[in-house]
Amino acid sequence: METTTDGFLGGRLQIAQPVDGYRAATDPVYLAASIPAALGESILDVGCGVGTASLCLGSRVAGLALTGLELQSEYADLARLNADNNEHDLNVVCANLGDLPADLRVQSFDHVMTNPPFFIGDNLSVPDNAAKVLAHVETMDLGSWIALSLKRLKSRGSFTIIHLANRLPTILAAMDGACGDIRVLPIAARNGRAAKRVLVQGIKTSKAPMSLLPPLIVHDGTAHERDGDDYSATTRQILREGQALQL
């Protein structure tokens, strides 16, 4: 697999990822920034890819027990390589979420986070690259993905997902009854534009009501008008400095 090495968190993390396949961008960074983890807690990253979200989280919070679950062996190998190269401890399990190994089935975690495949195969032209298909196109329906992820979560633990805004009804339906204190953060490119992403976080077994949060605005201004990035101050702190995203 041909790879490139790309910088995250202002270059503090160097992540190897495939040239042709799923390539991490900002979504796993936002996901990691939103996890309310503390020293000594355990995290499961479902569909961890090359490990970007886990390593971003490990860079912000020391002393975490990080586990990544990844279906594709090539991505799992890259996640292990990235953990070694960035001097982070990350246990990567190569397995199907629907058919977990016995030792993982008996574990529960303080936090579960996931950046699952976004697209439904019937709605797009499927890429020729088989690994790219598995990374981008659902092979398990989103509701089942969430339900199985929640089984690995401790009571009062947090579940966090980043996904397309148009999948919010499915996400909320899957979390209904299992989680409370659900917080929905729309992510919009600019002021006045519709959100294309949502971060959704809930607490397992909580009965607290849902909150719809003000949107995270990624870029300043109404259009890109100069060379270089035009990230908002909040977004720059998350993407470049590795600061937390408070939900």
RAPE-V255215 format. One line per field, one symbol per residue. phi: phi as a letter, one per 20 degrees, with the letter a starting at -180 (. if undefined). A space follows every 50 residues. Layout:
phi: ???
//
This chain:
phi: .fcddceclmnfdddebffdrfdfcegfffgffeeeecgnedcddemfle nffffffffecfmeeecddbfefffgfffffffffdlcebeddeaegebf fgfefeeccfbccbcfgedegfdbfffffffffffddgdcfgffgfffff fedfgmeedccdbfffeggfffffefnecclfdddfcdfbgndffdccdc ccdfmfdfffcdegfeefdfmebedbfnfcffgffffffedmffdfd
//
